């Protein structure tokens, strides 16, 4: 019996060393996630990823949803060790607070890149950007690189000044702003809309719209998609481990949440991650300077 107990003890210890849960050590790693549509959706998407990071890093990790407009001030106040937000927010935090680039999210037809489009209904008489004079337009959120910045830049490059030449333009309020933009032109409340190409792709795939419902008047060059970054105070070793966990994620990776085993990438609506360079974000910097937007705005 004594030998049996020793054998069982040895086997259990071996199992613990070979993949069973290990005690988490150290202070919590605080991860700020930009709200896209709602706090509930953000937590549903990123809680599994956060739990997976916790397991792989051996440190407690805390997922903290944060509104886009508040992300910079809360980051500057030291609330987050890592942040996940759009690529314009990455540039703002890089320029103003020395954010370290960790990894870029891959999703949709362009992978780790995305684009913005100016769209009209298929039956619209508008055929070019010149035809937008005197028309009503709806943009996405002002800090959305492919819902506002890219489209505004497209018009400026074409010699069209939205502030002077549109009859009226609006920014949607509340949640699901990009869907509201697309539906705004679909239902005829506006003549033209600034839509992320990815949202058009996703809404088409989900059957919410049809590709035949719209025409694209202009589309921006592709620019980096949503991005993970680390505060300059984060230990470099931890930052590298965090990056490796993201880059090594496969569609088969799972984590248990509330008794359910979930696929981490599927839950987060992500296809994977890629290690881009800071210089890959330069086209967004050029756009932001031309449009007079943060972090380069001149008053």
KEPA-430928 format. One record per residue: x, y, z of N, C-alpha, C in turn; chain; residue in one letter; residue number from 1. Coordinates in steps of 0.1 Angstrom, whole numbers. Example, Ala and Ser with C-alpha at 12.3 -4.5 7.8 and 13.67 -1.06 7.14 Angstrom:
// residues 2
132_-57_78_123_-45_78_132_-33_78_A_A_1
128_-22_71_137_-11_71_129_0_79_A_S_2
***
This chain:
// residues 299
8_-12_0_0_0_0_9_13_0_A_X_1
20_12_8_29_23_9_35_26_-5_A_X_2
39_15_-12_44_17_-25_34_23_-35_A_X_3
22_18_-34_11_23_-42_9_38_-41_A_X_4
9_43_-28_7_57_-25_19_65_-31_A_X_5
31_60_-30_43_67_-36_42_68_-51_A_X_6
37_57_-57_36_57_-72_25_67_-76_A_X_7
14_67_-69_3_77_-72_8_91_-71_A_X_8
15_93_-60_20_107_-57_29_111_-68_A_X_9
38_102_-73_47_105_-83_40_108_-96_A_X_10
30_100_-99_22_102_-112_15_115_-112_A_X_11
9_119_-100_2_131_-99_11_143_-101_A_X_12
23_142_-95_32_153_-96_37_155_-110_A_X_13
39_143_-117_43_144_-131_32_150_-140_A_X_14
20_147_-137_9_153_-145_8_168_-143_A_X_15
11_172_-131_11_187_-128_22_194_-136_A_X_16
33_187_-137_44_193_-144_42_193_-159_A_X_17
33_184_-164_31_182_-178_18_188_-183_A_X_18
13_199_-177_2_205_-183_-10_209_-174_A_X_19
-11_203_-162_-22_207_-154_-19_221_-149_A_X_20
-30_227_-144_-29_241_-139_-18_243_-129_A_X_21
-10_253_-131_0_257_-121_-4_269_-113_A_X_22
0_271_-101_-4_283_-94_1_295_-101_A_X_23
-7_306_-102_-4_318_-108_4_327_-98_A_X_24
15_333_-103_23_341_-94_25_355_-100_A_X_25
27_364_-91_30_378_-94_17_387_-95_A_X_26
19_400_-96_7_409_-97_0_407_-110_A_X_27
-13_411_-110_-21_409_-122_-16_417_-134_A_X_28
-17_411_-146_-14_418_-158_-27_425_-163_A_X_29
-27_438_-164_-39_445_-167_-40_448_-182_A_X_30
-50_442_-189_-51_444_-203_-63_452_-207_A_X_31
-61_463_-213_-73_472_-217_-77_468_-231_A_X_32
-90_465_-233_-95_462_-246_-105_473_-250_A_X_33
-102_479_-262_-111_489_-267_-125_483_-270_A_X_34
-135_490_-265_-149_486_-269_-152_489_-283_A_X_35
-156_479_-290_-160_481_-304_-175_484_-305_A_X_36
-183_475_-298_-197_477_-299_-203_479_-285_A_X_37
-199_471_-275_-205_472_-262_-195_465_-252_A_X_38
-197_468_-239_-188_462_-229_-191_447_-229_A_X_39
-204_443_-230_-207_429_-229_-201_421_-241_A_X_40
-201_427_-253_-195_420_-264_-180_419_-263_A_X_41
-174_430_-258_-160_430_-256_-155_419_-246_A_X_42
-162_418_-235_-158_408_-225_-161_394_-231_A_X_43
-172_392_-238_-175_379_-244_-164_375_-253_A_X_44
-159_384_-261_-148_381_-271_-135_379_-265_A_X_45
-131_387_-255_-117_387_-251_-115_380_-237_A_X_46
-125_376_-230_-123_369_-218_-116_356_-220_A_X_47
-119_348_-230_-112_336_-233_-97_338_-236_A_X_48
-94_348_-245_-81_351_-248_-73_355_-236_A_X_49
-79_363_-227_-72_367_-215_-69_355_-206_A_X_50
-79_346_-205_-77_334_-197_-65_326_-203_A_X_51
-65_325_-216_-54_317_-223_-41_324_-220_A_X_52
-40_337_-221_-27_344_-218_-23_341_-203_A_X_53
-33_341_-194_-30_339_-180_-24_325_-178_A_X_54
-29_315_-185_-23_301_-184_-9_301_-190_A_X_55
-7_307_-201_6_306_-208_17_314_-201_A_X_56
13_325_-195_22_334_-189_25_331_-174_A_X_57
15_323_-168_17_319_-154_15_331_-145_A_X_58
7_341_-150_4_353_-142_-11_356_-142_A_X_59
-17_361_-132_-31_365_-133_-32_376_-143_A_X_60
-43_375_-151_-45_385_-161_-59_391_-160_A_X_61
-61_404_-161_-74_410_-159_-78_417_-172_A_X_62
-90_414_-178_-95_420_-190_-103_432_-185_A_X_63
-100_444_-191_-106_457_-187_-112_463_-200_A_X_64
-125_463_-202_-131_470_-214_-130_485_-212_A_X_65
-127_492_-222_-125_507_-221_-131_514_-234_A_X_66
-138_525_-232_-143_532_-243_-131_538_-251_A_X_67
-133_539_-264_-123_544_-273_-118_558_-269_A_X_68
-127_567_-266_-124_580_-263_-116_582_-250_A_X_69
-117_571_-241_-111_572_-228_-98_564_-227_A_X_70
-95_557_-238_-83_548_-237_-70_555_-235_A_X_71
-68_567_-242_-55_573_-240_-53_579_-226_A_X_72
-64_585_-220_-63_591_-207_-61_580_-196_A_X_73
-68_569_-198_-66_558_-188_-53_551_-190_A_X_74
-48_550_-202_-35_544_-204_-24_553_-198_A_X_75
-25_566_-200_-16_576_-195_-16_576_-179_A_X_76
-27_573_-173_-28_572_-159_-22_559_-153_A_X_77
-18_550_-162_-11_538_-157_-21_527_-154_A_X_78
-33_527_-160_-43_517_-157_-40_503_-164_A_X_79
-32_504_-175_-30_491_-183_-16_488_-185_A_X_80
-13_475_-185_1_471_-189_1_468_-204_A_X_81
-10_463_-209_-11_460_-223_-24_466_-228_A_X_82
-25_470_-241_-38_475_-246_-40_468_-260_A_X_83
-53_467_-263_-57_462_-276_-67_473_-282_A_X_84
-63_478_-293_-71_489_-299_-69_490_-314_A_X_85
-75_500_-320_-73_501_-335_-60_507_-338_A_X_86
-56_507_-350_-42_511_-354_-40_526_-352_A_X_87
-50_535_-353_-48_549_-350_-45_551_-335_A_X_88
-52_544_-327_-49_545_-313_-35_540_-310_A_X_89
-30_530_-317_-16_526_-315_-7_537_-317_A_X_90
-9_544_-329_0_555_-332_-1_567_-322_A_X_91
-13_570_-317_-15_580_-307_-7_576_-294_A_X_92
-9_564_-290_-2_560_-277_13_558_-280_A_X_93
17_554_-292_31_553_-295_38_567_-295_A_X_94
31_577_-301_37_590_-302_37_597_-288_A_X_95
26_596_-281_25_604_-268_29_596_-256_A_X_96
30_583_-256_33_576_-244_43_564_-246_A_X_97
50_563_-257_60_553_-260_55_539_-259_A_X_98
43_537_-264_37_523_-265_46_514_-273_A_X_99
48_502_-268_56_492_-275_47_484_-284_A_X_100
50_482_-297_43_474_-306_45_459_-302_A_X_101
33_451_-300_34_437_-297_30_429_-309_A_X_102
18_430_-314_14_421_-325_1_427_-331_A_X_103
-1_424_-344_-13_429_-351_-23_418_-354_A_X_104
-35_421_-351_-46_411_-353_-48_408_-368_A_X_105
-51_396_-371_-55_392_-385_-70_388_-385_A_X_106
-77_394_-395_-91_391_-396_-96_395_-410_A_X_107
-103_386_-417_-109_389_-430_-99_388_-442_A_X_108
-103_393_-453_-96_391_-466_-82_397_-466_A_X_109
-80_407_-459_-67_414_-459_-57_410_-448_A_X_110
-62_400_-440_-53_395_-429_-50_406_-418_A_X_111
-38_409_-416_-34_419_-406_-36_433_-411_A_X_112
-42_435_-423_-44_448_-429_-59_450_-431_A_X_113
-63_462_-433_-77_465_-435_-78_478_-444_A_X_114
-90_482_-448_-92_494_-457_-105_500_-454_A_X_115
-106_513_-458_-118_520_-457_-124_523_-470_A_X_116
-138_523_-471_-144_526_-484_-155_537_-483_A_X_117
-157_543_-494_-168_553_-495_-179_546_-503_A_X_118
-191_544_-498_-201_536_-505_-214_544_-507_A_X_119
-221_540_-517_-235_545_-520_-243_533_-523_A_X_120
-256_535_-523_-265_524_-527_-263_521_-542_A_X_121
-266_509_-545_-264_504_-559_-272_513_-569_A_X_122
-284_518_-565_-292_525_-574_-290_540_-573_A_X_123
-280_545_-566_-277_559_-564_-272_565_-577_A_X_124
-276_578_-579_-271_585_-591_-257_591_-589_A_X_125
-251_589_-577_-238_594_-574_-228_584_-581_A_X_126
-219_589_-589_-210_581_-597_-195_583_-593_A_X_127
-192_595_-586_-178_598_-583_-178_607_-571_A_X_128
-166_609_-566_-165_618_-554_-169_632_-557_A_X_129
-168_636_-570_-172_650_-574_-187_651_-572_A_X_130
-194_640_-573_-209_641_-572_-214_642_-558_A_X_131
-204_642_-548_-208_643_-534_-212_657_-530_A_X_132
-209_667_-538_-212_681_-534_-226_683_-532_A_X_133
-229_688_-520_-243_691_-516_-250_679_-511_A_X_134
-243_667_-509_-250_655_-504_-248_653_-489_A_X_135
-255_643_-484_-255_640_-469_-247_627_-467_A_X_136
-238_628_-458_-228_617_-456_-228_613_-441_A_X_137
-226_600_-439_-224_595_-425_-211_588_-424_A_X_138
-203_592_-414_-190_587_-411_-191_577_-399_A_X_139
-181_569_-397_-180_561_-385_-174_570_-374_A_X_140
-170_564_-362_-164_571_-351_-152_579_-355_A_X_141
-149_590_-350_-139_599_-354_-125_593_-353_A_X_142
-123_584_-343_-110_578_-341_-109_564_-348_A_X_143
-118_561_-357_-118_549_-365_-110_551_-377_A_X_144
-98_544_-379_-90_546_-390_-96_542_-404_A_X_145
-105_532_-404_-112_528_-416_-127_532_-417_A_X_146
-131_540_-407_-145_544_-406_-146_559_-407_A_X_147
-135_566_-406_-135_580_-407_-122_586_-414_A_X_148
-111_583_-407_-98_588_-412_-95_585_-427_A_X_149
-96_572_-431_-93_568_-444_-102_575_-455_A_X_150
-115_576_-451_-124_582_-461_-122_597_-462_A_X_151
-120_604_-451_-118_618_-451_-105_621_-459_A_X_152
-95_613_-457_-83_614_-465_-85_612_-480_A_X_153
-93_602_-483_-95_599_-497_-101_612_-504_A_X_154
-111_618_-497_-117_630_-503_-108_642_-504_A_X_155
-99_644_-494_-90_655_-494_-80_653_-506_A_X_156
-75_641_-508_-66_638_-519_-72_640_-532_A_X_157
-85_638_-533_-93_641_-546_-96_655_-547_A_X_158
-92_664_-538_-95_678_-539_-109_682_-534_A_X_159
-115_673_-526_-129_675_-521_-128_677_-506_A_X_160
-133_689_-502_-132_692_-487_-146_689_-481_A_X_161
-147_679_-473_-160_675_-467_-166_686_-459_A_X_162
-158_694_-452_-164_704_-443_-170_715_-451_A_X_163
-165_717_-463_-170_728_-471_-181_724_-482_A_X_164
-179_712_-487_-187_708_-499_-198_698_-496_A_X_165
-198_691_-485_-209_683_-482_-220_692_-476_A_X_166
-233_688_-479_-244_696_-473_-245_694_-458_A_X_167
-242_681_-454_-243_677_-440_-236_664_-438_A_X_168
-229_663_-427_-224_649_-423_-226_647_-408_A_X_169
-227_634_-405_-230_630_-391_-221_619_-387_A_X_170
-220_617_-374_-213_606_-367_-223_599_-359_A_X_171
-224_585_-360_-234_578_-352_-231_578_-338_A_X_172
-241_577_-330_-240_576_-315_-243_561_-311_A_X_173
-239_558_-299_-242_545_-293_-234_534_-298_A_X_174
-239_522_-296_-231_510_-300_-233_506_-315_A_X_175
-225_497_-319_-226_492_-333_-226_503_-343_A_X_176
-216_512_-342_-216_524_-350_-213_521_-365_A_X_177
-204_511_-368_-201_508_-382_-213_502_-389_A_X_178
-221_494_-382_-233_488_-388_-243_500_-390_A_X_179
-244_509_-381_-253_520_-382_-250_529_-395_A_X_180
-237_530_-397_-232_537_-409_-237_531_-422_A_X_181
-235_517_-423_-239_510_-435_-254_510_-436_A_X_182
-261_508_-426_-276_508_-427_-281_522_-430_A_X_183
-274_532_-425_-278_546_-427_-279_549_-442_A_X_184
-270_544_-450_-271_546_-465_-280_536_-471_A_X_185
-280_524_-466_-289_513_-471_-304_517_-470_A_X_186
-308_523_-459_-322_527_-458_-325_541_-463_A_X_187
-315_548_-469_-317_560_-475_-317_573_-466_A_X_188
-313_571_-454_-312_583_-445_-300_592_-449_A_X_189
-290_586_-456_-279_594_-461_-276_590_-475_A_X_190
-269_599_-482_-266_596_-496_-254_587_-497_A_X_191
-245_589_-488_-232_582_-489_-227_579_-475_A_X_192
-218_568_-474_-213_564_-461_-199_561_-461_A_X_193
-192_562_-450_-178_558_-448_-178_545_-441_A_X_194
-175_534_-448_-177_521_-443_-163_513_-443_A_X_195
-160_506_-432_-148_498_-432_-151_486_-441_A_X_196
-142_482_-450_-143_471_-459_-146_458_-451_A_X_197
-139_457_-440_-141_445_-432_-155_443_-427_A_X_198
-162_454_-423_-176_453_-418_-185_450_-430_A_X_199
-182_455_-442_-190_451_-453_-189_436_-456_A_X_200
-176_431_-455_-174_417_-457_-181_408_-446_A_X_201
-180_412_-434_-186_404_-423_-202_405_-424_A_X_202
-207_417_-426_-222_418_-427_-227_410_-439_A_X_203
-220_410_-450_-224_402_-461_-223_387_-458_A_X_204
-213_383_-451_-211_369_-448_-222_364_-438_A_X_205
-226_373_-429_-237_370_-420_-251_372_-425_A_X_206
-252_376_-438_-265_377_-444_-273_390_-440_A_X_207
-266_400_-434_-273_412_-430_-275_421_-442_A_X_208
-266_421_-451_-266_428_-464_-262_419_-475_A_X_209
-264_424_-487_-259_417_-499_-248_426_-506_A_X_210
-238_420_-511_-228_427_-518_-234_435_-530_A_X_211
-245_431_-535_-251_438_-546_-259_451_-541_A_X_212
-260_453_-528_-267_464_-523_-260_478_-525_A_X_213
-247_477_-527_-238_489_-526_-229_490_-538_A_X_214
-224_502_-541_-213_505_-549_-202_512_-542_A_X_215
-190_508_-544_-178_515_-538_-173_526_-547_A_X_216
-174_538_-542_-169_550_-550_-154_551_-549_A_X_217
-149_548_-538_-134_549_-536_-130_540_-524_A_X_218
-118_535_-525_-113_526_-514_-99_530_-511_A_X_219
-95_530_-498_-82_534_-494_-72_523_-496_A_X_220
-59_527_-495_-49_516_-494_-51_508_-482_A_X_221
-45_496_-481_-46_488_-469_-37_493_-458_A_X_222
-42_493_-446_-34_497_-435_-35_487_-423_A_X_223
-26_487_-414_-27_477_-403_-40_478_-395_A_X_224
-44_466_-391_-56_464_-384_-54_466_-369_A_X_225
-63_460_-360_-63_462_-346_-50_456_-340_A_X_226
-45_463_-330_-31_461_-325_-30_459_-310_A_X_227
-21_450_-306_-17_449_-292_-5_457_-290_A_X_228
-4_465_-278_8_472_-275_10_470_-260_A_X_229
23_473_-256_26_472_-241_31_486_-236_A_X_230
28_489_-224_33_501_-218_49_501_-217_A_X_231
55_512_-217_70_512_-216_75_507_-203_A_X_232
66_507_-193_70_502_-180_70_486_-179_A_X_233
64_480_-189_64_465_-189_78_459_-191_A_X_234
81_449_-183_94_443_-185_95_437_-199_A_X_235
107_439_-205_109_434_-219_107_419_-220_A_X_236
111_412_-210_109_397_-211_95_393_-211_A_X_237
87_400_-203_72_397_-203_66_401_-216_A_X_238
70_413_-221_65_417_-234_67_407_-245_A_X_239
80_401_-245_83_391_-255_75_379_-253_A_X_240
73_374_-241_65_362_-238_51_365_-243_A_X_241
45_377_-240_32_380_-244_31_379_-259_A_X_242
40_385_-266_40_385_-281_41_370_-286_A_X_243
49_362_-280_51_348_-285_38_340_-283_A_X_244
31_343_-272_18_336_-270_8_339_-281_A_X_245
8_352_-284_-2_356_-295_2_351_-308_A_X_246
15_351_-312_19_347_-325_18_332_-326_A_X_247
19_325_-315_18_310_-316_4_305_-315_A_X_248
-6_314_-313_-20_309_-313_-24_303_-326_A_X_249
-31_291_-325_-36_284_-336_-51_283_-335_A_X_250
-58_280_-345_-73_278_-344_-77_267_-335_A_X_251
-68_258_-332_-71_247_-323_-69_250_-308_A_X_252
-63_261_-305_-61_265_-291_-74_267_-284_A_X_253
-75_261_-272_-88_262_-264_-85_266_-250_A_X_254
-95_271_-243_-95_274_-229_-109_271_-223_A_X_255
-109_268_-210_-122_265_-203_-127_278_-197_A_X_256
-139_281_-200_-146_293_-194_-160_288_-189_A_X_257
-162_290_-176_-175_286_-170_-180_272_-174_A_X_258
-170_263_-174_-173_249_-176_-174_246_-191_A_X_259
-172_255_-200_-172_253_-214_-158_254_-220_A_X_260
-155_245_-229_-142_246_-236_-144_254_-249_A_X_261
-137_265_-250_-139_274_-261_-126_275_-270_A_X_262
-128_277_-283_-117_280_-291_-113_295_-290_A_X_263
-101_298_-286_-97_311_-282_-99_321_-294_A_X_264
-94_318_-306_-95_327_-317_-109_328_-322_A_X_265
-117_318_-322_-131_319_-326_-138_328_-317_A_X_266
-136_326_-304_-143_334_-294_-140_349_-296_A_X_267
-128_352_-300_-124_366_-301_-126_372_-315_A_X_268
-132_364_-325_-134_367_-338_-121_371_-345_A_X_269
-111_364_-343_-97_367_-348_-92_355_-355_A_X_270
-85_357_-367_-79_346_-374_-65_343_-370_A_X_271
-59_352_-362_-45_350_-358_-38_363_-355_A_X_272
-25_363_-353_-17_375_-351_-5_375_-359_A_X_273
0_387_-363_12_388_-371_21_399_-364_A_X_274
34_397_-366_44_407_-360_47_417_-371_A_X_275
40_428_-372_44_439_-381_54_448_-375_A_X_276
60_457_-383_70_467_-378_63_480_-377_A_X_277
68_488_-368_63_502_-366_61_509_-379_A_X_278
71_508_-388_71_515_-401_59_511_-410_A_X_279
53_499_-407_42_495_-415_30_504_-412_A_X_280
30_511_-401_19_520_-397_21_534_-403_A_X_281
32_536_-410_34_550_-416_23_555_-425_A_X_282
17_547_-433_6_553_-441_-5_559_-433_A_X_283
-8_553_-421_-18_559_-412_-13_573_-407_A_X_284
0_574_-404_6_586_-399_4_597_-410_A_X_285
6_593_-422_5_603_-433_-10_608_-434_A_X_286
-19_598_-433_-33_602_-433_-37_611_-422_A_X_287
-32_608_-410_-36_616_-398_-30_630_-399_A_X_288
-18_632_-405_-13_645_-407_-21_653_-417_A_X_289
-25_646_-428_-32_653_-438_-46_658_-433_A_X_290
-52_649_-425_-66_652_-420_-66_661_-408_A_X_291
-54_663_-403_-52_671_-390_-59_664_-378_A_X_292
-55_652_-376_-60_644_-365_-50_640_-356_A_X_293
-54_636_-343_-44_631_-333_-35_620_-339_A_X_294
-23_619_-335_-16_628_-326_-9_640_-332_A_X_295
-13_644_-344_-6_654_-352_-14_667_-354_A_X_296
-26_667_-348_-35_679_-351_-28_692_-347_A_X_297
-31_702_-355_-27_716_-352_-39_724_-351_A_X_298
-40_731_-339_-52_739_-337_-51_753_-342_A_X_299
***
